[in-house]
Amino acid sequence: MPLIAIVLAALAIGFEQLVQWKYGPMGIIAFVALTVGIKARNTVISGIGAVILVMLFAQSG
Protein backbone atom coordinates (compact mmCIF):
# COMPACT_ATOMS: atom_id res chain seq x y z
CA MET A 1 0.00 0.00 0.00
CA PRO A 2 2.72 2.60 0.78
CA LEU A 3 4.40 1.83 -2.55
CA ILE A 4 1.18 2.57 -4.41
CA ALA A 5 0.79 5.87 -2.54
CA ILE A 6 4.36 6.87 -3.40
CA VAL A 7 3.85 6.03 -7.07
CA LEU A 8 0.58 7.98 -7.21
CA ALA A 9 2.19 10.97 -5.49
CA ALA A 10 5.08 10.88 -7.96
CA LEU A 11 2.65 10.78 -10.89
CA ALA A 12 0.65 13.69 -9.48
CA ILE A 13 3.79 15.78 -8.97
CA GLY A 14 4.99 14.91 -12.46
CA PHE A 15 1.67 15.95 -13.96
CA GLU A 16 1.71 19.17 -11.95
CA GLN A 17 5.21 20.00 -13.22
CA LEU A 18 4.15 19.25 -16.81
CA VAL A 19 1.15 21.55 -16.51
CA GLN A 20 3.27 24.31 -14.97
CA TRP A 21 5.96 23.96 -17.64
CA LYS A 22 3.55 23.92 -20.58
CA TYR A 23 0.78 26.27 -19.39
CA GLY A 24 2.56 28.55 -16.93
CA PRO A 25 1.15 30.02 -13.75
CA MET A 26 -2.47 29.89 -14.94
CA GLY A 27 -2.15 26.15 -15.49
CA ILE A 28 -0.84 25.56 -11.99
CA ILE A 29 -3.60 27.75 -10.49
CA ALA A 30 -6.21 25.75 -12.39
CA PHE A 31 -4.66 22.44 -11.32
CA VAL A 32 -4.55 23.54 -7.67
CA ALA A 33 -8.18 24.74 -7.83
CA LEU A 34 -9.24 21.42 -9.33
CA THR A 35 -7.34 19.43 -6.71
CA VAL A 36 -8.58 21.52 -3.77
CA GLY A 37 -12.14 21.38 -5.06
CA ILE A 38 -12.05 17.60 -5.37
CA LYS A 39 -10.53 17.09 -1.94
CA ALA A 40 -12.97 19.53 -0.31
CA ARG A 41 -15.87 18.12 -2.33
CA ASN A 42 -16.65 21.62 -3.54
CA THR A 43 -18.04 21.39 -7.05
CA VAL A 44 -17.76 25.12 -7.75
CA ILE A 45 -14.01 25.31 -7.16
CA SER A 46 -13.30 22.02 -8.93
CA GLY A 47 -15.50 23.11 -11.83
CA ILE A 48 -13.65 26.41 -12.17
CA GLY A 49 -10.32 24.60 -12.17
CA ALA A 50 -11.55 22.09 -14.73
CA VAL A 51 -12.92 24.80 -17.03
CA ILE A 52 -9.66 26.75 -16.91
CA LEU A 53 -7.64 23.61 -17.69
CA VAL A 54 -9.91 22.74 -20.61
CA MET A 55 -9.59 26.26 -21.96
CA LEU A 56 -5.79 26.07 -21.70
CA PHE A 57 -5.74 22.64 -23.38
CA ALA A 58 -8.02 23.86 -26.19
CA GLN A 59 -5.92 26.99 -26.72
CA SER A 60 -2.74 25.00 -27.32
CA GLY A 61 -4.34 22.49 -29.70
C-alpha positions as CSV (number, residue, x, y, z in Angstrom):
1,M,0.0,0.0,0.0
2,P,2.7,2.6,0.8
3,L,4.4,1.8,-2.5
4,I,1.2,2.6,-4.4
5,A,0.8,5.9,-2.5
6,I,4.4,6.9,-3.4
7,V,3.8,6.0,-7.1
8,L,0.6,8.0,-7.2
9,A,2.2,11.0,-5.5
10,A,5.1,10.9,-8.0
11,L,2.7,10.8,-10.9
12,A,0.7,13.7,-9.5
13,I,3.8,15.8,-9.0
14,G,5.0,14.9,-12.5
15,F,1.7,15.9,-14.0
16,E,1.7,19.2,-12.0
17,Q,5.2,20.0,-13.2
18,L,4.2,19.3,-16.8
19,V,1.1,21.6,-16.5
20,Q,3.3,24.3,-15.0
21,W,6.0,24.0,-17.6
22,K,3.5,23.9,-20.6
23,Y,0.8,26.3,-19.4
24,G,2.6,28.5,-16.9
25,P,1.2,30.0,-13.7
26,M,-2.5,29.9,-14.9
27,G,-2.1,26.1,-15.5
28,I,-0.8,25.6,-12.0
29,I,-3.6,27.7,-10.5
30,A,-6.2,25.7,-12.4
31,F,-4.7,22.4,-11.3
32,V,-4.6,23.5,-7.7
33,A,-8.2,24.7,-7.8
34,L,-9.2,21.4,-9.3
35,T,-7.3,19.4,-6.7
36,V,-8.6,21.5,-3.8
37,G,-12.1,21.4,-5.1
38,I,-12.1,17.6,-5.4
39,K,-10.5,17.1,-1.9
40,A,-13.0,19.5,-0.3
41,R,-15.9,18.1,-2.3
42,N,-16.6,21.6,-3.5
43,T,-18.0,21.4,-7.1
44,V,-17.8,25.1,-7.8
45,I,-14.0,25.3,-7.2
46,S,-13.3,22.0,-8.9
47,G,-15.5,23.1,-11.8
48,I,-13.6,26.4,-12.2
49,G,-10.3,24.6,-12.2
50,A,-11.5,22.1,-14.7
51,V,-12.9,24.8,-17.0
52,I,-9.7,26.8,-16.9
53,L,-7.6,23.6,-17.7
54,V,-9.9,22.7,-20.6
55,M,-9.6,26.3,-22.0
56,L,-5.8,26.1,-21.7
57,F,-5.7,22.6,-23.4
58,A,-8.0,23.9,-26.2
59,Q,-5.9,27.0,-26.7
60,S,-2.7,25.0,-27.3
61,G,-4.3,22.5,-29.7
